[in-house]
Amino acid sequence: MLAGRRLKAVFALGAGVDAILSKLNAHPEMLDASIPLFRLEDTGMGLQMQEYAVSQVLHWFRRFDDYQALKNQALWKPLPEYTREEF
């Protein structure tokens, strides 16, 4: 897969390094041993994923889509709030 390419290094920016390592252990010919494999623990993606998850929970919990639908109909009425138990 990687053999024969003019690689100087392999940088893994996300998940999947363990799978690469297990493949390399089973098939060492896939990557020359002189080419380093770097695993970047956190390139800011962890925080981005947390923020995305929070935004989606708030989007649902605060009924943004329901209020947008009302706005599109030029209506305004408060909607019942969801409880944490409903989440």
N, CA, C and O atoms as a GROMACS GRO file, in nm:
protein
  348
    1MET      N    1   0.082  -0.119   0.000
    1MET     CA    2   0.000   0.000   0.000
    1MET      C    3   0.087   0.126   0.000
    1MET      O    4   0.070   0.214  -0.085
    2LEU      N    5   0.179   0.135   0.094
    2LEU     CA    6   0.264   0.253   0.104
    2LEU      C    7   0.404   0.230   0.048
    2LEU      O    8   0.478   0.325   0.024
    3ALA      N    9   0.439   0.105   0.028
    3ALA     CA   10   0.573   0.073  -0.022
    3ALA      C   11   0.589   0.128  -0.164
    3ALA      O   12   0.495   0.130  -0.242
    4GLY      N   13   0.708   0.173  -0.193
    4GLY     CA   14   0.737   0.223  -0.326
    4GLY      C   15   0.705   0.371  -0.344
    4GLY      O   16   0.737   0.429  -0.447
    5ARG      N   17   0.643   0.431  -0.247
    5ARG     CA   18   0.614   0.574  -0.255
    5ARG      C   19   0.732   0.650  -0.199
    5ARG      O   20   0.814   0.595  -0.125
    6ARG      N   21   0.741   0.775  -0.232
    6ARG     CA   22   0.854   0.857  -0.187
    6ARG      C   23   0.817   0.929  -0.057
    6ARG      O   24   0.823   1.052  -0.049
    7LEU      N   25   0.780   0.853   0.040
    7LEU     CA   26   0.740   0.908   0.169
    7LEU      C   27   0.860   0.938   0.256
    7LEU      O   28   0.960   0.866   0.255
    8LYS      N   29   0.849   1.047   0.331
    8LYS     CA   30   0.951   1.078   0.430
    8LYS      C   31   0.898   1.050   0.570
    8LYS      O   32   0.976   1.024   0.662
    9ALA      N   33   0.767   1.055   0.584
    9ALA     CA   34   0.703   1.028   0.713
    9ALA      C   35   0.554   1.010   0.688
    9ALA      O   36   0.501   1.049   0.584
   10VAL      N   37   0.487   0.950   0.787
   10VAL     CA   38   0.342   0.936   0.784
   10VAL      C   39   0.289   1.002   0.910
   10VAL      O   40   0.329   0.967   1.021
   11PHE      N   41   0.198   1.098   0.892
   11PHE     CA   42   0.136   1.167   1.004
   11PHE      C   43  -0.010   1.127   1.011
   11PHE      O   44  -0.083   1.141   0.913
   12ALA      N   45  -0.053   1.077   1.124
   12ALA     CA   46  -0.193   1.039   1.144
   12ALA      C   47  -0.258   1.148   1.227
   12ALA      O   48  -0.223   1.170   1.343
   13LEU      N   49  -0.354   1.218   1.167
   13LEU     CA   50  -0.418   1.331   1.232
   13LEU      C   51  -0.544   1.294   1.310
   13LEU      O   52  -0.596   1.375   1.386
   14GLY      N   53  -0.592   1.174   1.291
   14GLY     CA   54  -0.715   1.134   1.358
   14GLY      C   55  -0.708   0.991   1.404
   14GLY      O   56  -0.600   0.936   1.427
   15ALA      N   57  -0.824   0.932   1.418
   15ALA     CA   58  -0.832   0.793   1.463
   15ALA      C   59  -0.780   0.700   1.354
   15ALA      O   60  -0.776   0.737   1.237
   16GLY      N   61  -0.741   0.581   1.394
   16GLY     CA   62  -0.702   0.480   1.296
   16GLY      C   63  -0.558   0.438   1.301
   16GLY      O   64  -0.518   0.349   1.226
   17VAL      N   65  -0.478   0.500   1.386
   17VAL     CA   66  -0.336   0.464   1.391
   17VAL      C   67  -0.318   0.321   1.439
   17VAL      O   68  -0.230   0.250   1.390
   18ASP      N   69  -0.399   0.278   1.533
   18ASP     CA   70  -0.388   0.140   1.582
   18ASP      C   71  -0.412   0.040   1.469
   18ASP      O   72  -0.344  -0.063   1.462
   19ALA      N   73  -0.506   0.070   1.381
   19ALA     CA   74  -0.532  -0.018   1.267
   19ALA      C   75  -0.412  -0.019   1.172
   19ALA      O   76  -0.376  -0.124   1.119
   20ILE      N   77  -0.351   0.097   1.151
   20ILE     CA   78  -0.232   0.104   1.065
   20ILE      C   79  -0.120   0.021   1.127
   20ILE      O   80  -0.053  -0.055   1.057
   21LEU      N   81  -0.099   0.037   1.257
   21LEU     CA   82   0.008  -0.037   1.324
   21LEU      C   83  -0.014  -0.188   1.318
   21LEU      O   84   0.081  -0.263   1.297
   22SER      N   85  -0.138  -0.232   1.336
   22SER     CA   86  -0.163  -0.376   1.330
   22SER      C   87  -0.141  -0.428   1.188
   22SER      O   88  -0.092  -0.540   1.171
   23LYS      N   89  -0.176  -0.349   1.087
   23LYS     CA   90  -0.149  -0.390   0.948
   23LYS      C   91   0.001  -0.398   0.923
   23LYS      O   92   0.049  -0.491   0.859
   24LEU      N   93   0.074  -0.299   0.974
   24LEU     CA   94   0.219  -0.298   0.954
   24LEU      C   95   0.285  -0.414   1.027
   24LEU      O   96   0.383  -0.471   0.977
   25ASN      N   97   0.234  -0.450   1.143
   25ASN     CA   98   0.289  -0.566   1.215
   25ASN      C   99   0.265  -0.694   1.137
   25ASN      O  100   0.352  -0.781   1.132
   26ALA      N  101   0.149  -0.705   1.076
   26ALA     CA  102   0.116  -0.825   0.998
   26ALA      C  103   0.184  -0.826   0.862
   26ALA      O  104   0.217  -0.932   0.809
   27HIS      N  105   0.205  -0.706   0.806
   27HIS     CA  106   0.264  -0.693   0.672
   27HIS      C  107   0.372  -0.584   0.673
   27HIS      O  108   0.349  -0.475   0.621
   28PRO      N  109   0.488  -0.612   0.730
   28PRO     CA  110   0.591  -0.509   0.743
   28PRO      C  111   0.641  -0.455   0.609
   28PRO      O  112   0.702  -0.348   0.605
   29GLU      N  113   0.615  -0.527   0.501
   29GLU     CA  114   0.660  -0.479   0.370
   29GLU      C  115   0.577  -0.360   0.321
   29GLU      O  116   0.613  -0.296   0.222
   30MET      N  117   0.468  -0.330   0.389
   30MET     CA  118   0.382  -0.219   0.347
   30MET      C  119   0.450  -0.083   0.361
   30MET      O  120   0.421   0.009   0.285
   31LEU      N  121   0.538  -0.071   0.458
   31LEU     CA  122   0.604   0.057   0.483
   31LEU      C  123   0.747   0.031   0.526
   31LEU      O  124   0.772  -0.049   0.617
   32ASP      N  125   0.840   0.097   0.461
   32ASP     CA  126   0.981   0.081   0.496
   32ASP      C  127   1.002   0.120   0.642
   32ASP      O  128   0.948   0.220   0.688
   33ALA      N  129   1.078   0.042   0.713
   33ALA     CA  130   1.101   0.065   0.856
   33ALA      C  131   1.169   0.199   0.884
   33ALA      O  132   1.162   0.248   0.996
   34SER      N  133   1.235   0.258   0.784
   34SER     CA  134   1.303   0.386   0.804
   34SER      C  135   1.206   0.505   0.801
   34SER      O  136   1.245   0.618   0.834
   35ILE      N  137   1.082   0.482   0.762
   35ILE     CA  138   0.984   0.591   0.754
   35ILE      C  139   0.908   0.599   0.886
   35ILE      O  140   0.838   0.504   0.923
   36PRO      N  141   0.921   0.711   0.956
   36PRO     CA  142   0.853   0.723   1.086
   36PRO      C  143   0.702   0.742   1.070
   36PRO      O  144   0.654   0.804   0.975
   37LEU      N  145   0.630   0.687   1.166
   37LEU     CA  146   0.485   0.703   1.173
   37LEU      C  147   0.455   0.787   1.296
   37LEU      O  148   0.483   0.745   1.409
   38PHE      N  149   0.398   0.906   1.275
   38PHE     CA  150   0.369   0.997   1.385
   38PHE      C  151   0.220   0.997   1.414
   38PHE      O  152   0.137   1.009   1.324
   39ARG      N  153   0.190   0.982   1.540
   39ARG     CA  154   0.050   0.989   1.584
   39ARG      C  155   0.033   1.121   1.659
   39ARG      O  156   0.091   1.140   1.765
   40LEU      N  157  -0.047   1.210   1.603
   40LEU     CA  158  -0.072   1.337   1.668
   40LEU      C  159  -0.190   1.318   1.762
   40LEU      O  160  -0.303   1.296   1.719
   41GLU      N  161  -0.163   1.327   1.890
   41GLU     CA  162  -0.264   1.295   1.991
   41GLU      C  163  -0.386   1.385   1.982
   41GLU      O  164  -0.499   1.336   1.981
   42ASP      N  165  -0.365   1.514   1.975
   42ASP     CA  166  -0.480   1.604   1.966
   42ASP      C  167  -0.438   1.725   1.886
   42ASP      O  168  -0.353   1.804   1.929
   43THR      N  169  -0.497   1.741   1.771
   43THR     CA  170  -0.468   1.855   1.685
   43THR      C  171  -0.579   1.958   1.695
   43THR      O  172  -0.601   2.037   1.603
   44GLY      N  173  -0.650   1.958   1.807
   44GLY     CA  174  -0.763   2.047   1.825
   44GLY      C  175  -0.895   1.982   1.787
   44GLY      O  176  -1.001   2.040   1.810
   45MET      N  177  -0.888   1.863   1.729
   45MET     CA  178  -1.012   1.798   1.686
   45MET      C  179  -1.098   1.754   1.803
   45MET      O  180  -1.220   1.753   1.793
   46GLY      N  181  -1.036   1.719   1.915
   46GLY     CA  182  -1.113   1.679   2.032
   46GLY      C  183  -1.204   1.791   2.078
   46GLY      O  184  -1.322   1.768   2.105
   47LEU      N  185  -1.150   1.910   2.088
   47LEU     CA  186  -1.230   2.026   2.128
   47LEU      C  187  -1.337   2.056   2.024
   47LEU      O  188  -1.451   2.087   2.059
   48GLN      N  189  -1.302   2.047   1.897
   48GLN     CA  190  -1.400   2.071   1.791
   48GLN      C  191  -1.514   1.971   1.797
   48GLN      O  192  -1.630   2.007   1.778
   49MET      N  193  -1.483   1.845   1.824
   49MET     CA  194  -1.588   1.743   1.833
   49MET      C  195  -1.678   1.770   1.954
   49MET      O  196  -1.800   1.753   1.946
   50GLN      N  197  -1.617   1.812   2.066
   50GLN     CA  198  -1.696   1.845   2.184
   50GLN      C  199  -1.791   1.960   2.156
   50GLN      O  200  -1.909   1.956   2.190
   51GLU      N  201  -1.738   2.065   2.092
   51GLU     CA  202  -1.820   2.182   2.061
   51GLU      C  203  -1.933   2.146   1.965
   51GLU      O  204  -2.045   2.195   1.980
   52TYR      N  205  -1.903   2.062   1.867
   52TYR     CA  206  -2.007   2.020   1.773
   52TYR      C  207  -2.116   1.942   1.845
   52TYR      O  208  -2.235   1.964   1.822
   53ALA      N  209  -2.076   1.850   1.932
   53ALA     CA  210  -2.175   1.771   2.006
   53ALA      C  211  -2.263   1.861   2.092
   53ALA      O  212  -2.385   1.844   2.096
   54VAL      N  213  -2.201   1.956   2.161
   54VAL     CA  214  -2.278   2.048   2.245
   54VAL      C  215  -2.374   2.130   2.159
   54VAL      O  216  -2.490   2.150   2.196
   55SER      N  217  -2.327   2.179   2.044
   55SER     CA  218  -2.414   2.260   1.958
   55SER      C  219  -2.534   2.180   1.908
   55SER      O  220  -2.644   2.233   1.899
   56GLN      N  221  -2.512   2.052   1.876
   56GLN     CA  222  -2.624   1.970   1.828
   56GLN      C  223  -2.722   1.936   1.938
   56GLN      O  224  -2.843   1.932   1.915
   57VAL      N  225  -2.672   1.913   2.059
   57VAL     CA  226  -2.762   1.888   2.172
   57VAL      C  227  -2.847   2.012   2.199
   57VAL      O  228  -2.968   2.003   2.216
   58LEU      N  229  -2.782   2.129   2.203
   58LEU     CA  230  -2.857   2.252   2.226
   58LEU      C  231  -2.955   2.280   2.112
   58LEU      O  232  -3.066   2.328   2.136
   59HIS      N  233  -2.914   2.250   1.991
   59HIS     CA  234  -3.002   2.270   1.874
   59HIS      C  235  -3.131   2.190   1.893
   59HIS      O  236  -3.240   2.242   1.869
   60TRP      N  237  -3.118   2.066   1.934
   60TRP     CA  238  -3.237   1.982   1.956
   60TRP      C  239  -3.312   2.026   2.080
   60TRP      O  240  -3.434   2.045   2.078
   61PHE      N  241  -3.238   2.042   2.190
   61PHE     CA  242  -3.299   2.069   2.320
   61PHE      C  243  -3.376   2.201   2.319
   61PHE      O  244  -3.481   2.212   2.383
   62ARG      N  245  -3.326   2.299   2.247
   62ARG     CA  246  -3.391   2.431   2.241
   62ARG      C  247  -3.486   2.443   2.121
   62ARG      O  248  -3.540   2.550   2.096
   63ARG      N  249  -3.506   2.334   2.048
   63ARG     CA  250  -3.606   2.323   1.940
   63ARG      C  251  -3.583   2.424   1.828
   63ARG      O  252  -3.678   2.484   1.778
   64PHE      N  253  -3.458   2.444   1.789
   64PHE     CA  254  -3.427   2.540   1.684
   64PHE      C  255  -3.503   2.512   1.554
   64PHE      O  256  -3.553   2.604   1.491
   65ASP      N  257  -3.512   2.385   1.515
   65ASP     CA  258  -3.581   2.352   1.390
   65ASP      C  259  -3.731   2.383   1.400
   65ASP      O  260  -3.790   2.432   1.304
   66ASP      N  261  -3.790   2.356   1.514
   66ASP     CA  262  -3.932   2.386   1.533
   66ASP      C  263  -3.957   2.537   1.527
   66ASP      O  264  -4.053   2.582   1.465
   67TYR      N  265  -3.870   2.614   1.592
   67TYR     CA  266  -3.886   2.759   1.589
   67TYR      C  267  -3.859   2.815   1.450
   67TYR      O  268  -3.923   2.912   1.409
   68GLN      N  269  -3.766   2.755   1.377
   68GLN     CA  270  -3.741   2.799   1.239
   68GLN      C  271  -3.864   2.773   1.152
   68GLN      O  272  -3.899   2.856   1.068
   69ALA      N  273  -3.929   2.658   1.171
   69ALA     CA  274  -4.051   2.627   1.095
   69ALA      C  275  -4.161   2.728   1.126
   69ALA      O  276  -4.231   2.773   1.036
   70LEU      N  277  -4.175   2.765   1.253
   70LEU     CA  278  -4.274   2.867   1.289
   70LEU      C  279  -4.238   3.002   1.227
   70LEU      O  280  -4.326   3.072   1.176
   71LYS      N  281  -4.112   3.037   1.230
   71LYS     CA  282  -4.068   3.163   1.171
   71LYS      C  283  -4.100   3.166   1.022
   71LYS      O  284  -4.145   3.267   0.969
   72ASN      N  285  -4.076   3.054   0.954
   72ASN     CA  286  -4.103   3.047   0.811
   72ASN      C  287  -4.252   3.066   0.780
   72ASN      O  288  -4.288   3.108   0.671
   73GLN      N  289  -4.337   3.036   0.878
   73GLN     CA  290  -4.482   3.055   0.862
   73GLN      C  291  -4.527   3.190   0.919
   73GLN      O  292  -4.647   3.219   0.925
   74ALA      N  293  -4.431   3.273   0.959
   74ALA     CA  294  -4.459   3.403   1.020
   74ALA      C  295  -4.545   3.388   1.146
   74ALA      O  296  -4.633   3.469   1.173
   75LEU      N  297  -4.518   3.283   1.221
   75LEU     CA  298  -4.589   3.258   1.346
   75LEU      C  299  -4.491   3.267   1.463
   75LEU      O  300  -4.373   3.236   1.451
   76TRP      N  301  -4.545   3.310   1.574
   76TRP     CA  302  -4.465   3.306   1.696
   76TRP      C  303  -4.551   3.250   1.807
   76TRP      O  304  -4.657   3.304   1.839
   77LYS      N  305  -4.505   3.144   1.864
   77LYS     CA  306  -4.570   3.091   1.984
   77LYS      C  307  -4.465   3.011   2.059
   77LYS      O  308  -4.387   2.936   2.000
   78PRO      N  309  -4.464   3.028   2.188
   78PRO     CA  310  -4.368   2.949   2.266
   78PRO      C  311  -4.405   2.801   2.260
   78PRO      O  312  -4.522   2.764   2.265
   79LEU      N  313  -4.306   2.720   2.251
   79LEU     CA  314  -4.325   2.575   2.247
   79LEU      C  315  -4.289   2.516   2.383
   79LEU      O  316  -4.208   2.573   2.456
   80PRO      N  317  -4.349   2.404   2.418
   80PRO     CA  318  -4.312   2.340   2.545
   80PRO      C  319  -4.164   2.302   2.544
   80PRO      O  320  -4.110   2.257   2.443
   81GLU      N  321  -4.103   2.321   2.656
   81GLU     CA  322  -3.960   2.287   2.666
   81GLU      C  323  -3.944   2.138   2.688
   81GLU      O  324  -4.025   2.074   2.755
   82TYR      N  325  -3.837   2.084   2.632
   82TYR     CA  326  -3.802   1.945   2.661
   82TYR      C  327  -3.740   1.939   2.800
   82TYR      O  328  -3.677   2.034   2.845
   83THR      N  329  -3.759   1.829   2.866
   83THR     CA  330  -3.692   1.807   2.994
   83THR      C  331  -3.567   1.724   2.970
   83THR      O  332  -3.553   1.658   2.867
   84ARG      N  333  -3.478   1.727   3.066
   84ARG     CA  334  -3.357   1.645   3.053
   84ARG      C  335  -3.392   1.497   3.044
   84ARG      O  336  -3.321   1.420   2.979
   85GLU      N  337  -3.499   1.458   3.108
   85GLU     CA  338  -3.540   1.318   3.105
   85GLU      C  339  -3.581   1.274   2.964
   85GLU      O  340  -3.570   1.157   2.930
   86GLU      N  341  -3.629   1.368   2.884
   86GLU     CA  342  -3.671   1.336   2.747
   86GLU      C  343  -3.553   1.321   2.652
   86GLU      O  344  -3.567   1.270   2.540
   87PHE      N  345  -3.437   1.365   2.696
   87PHE     CA  346  -3.321   1.363   2.607
   87PHE      C  347  -3.272   1.224   2.581
   87PHE      O  348  -3.174   1.205   2.508
   0.00000   0.00000   0.00000
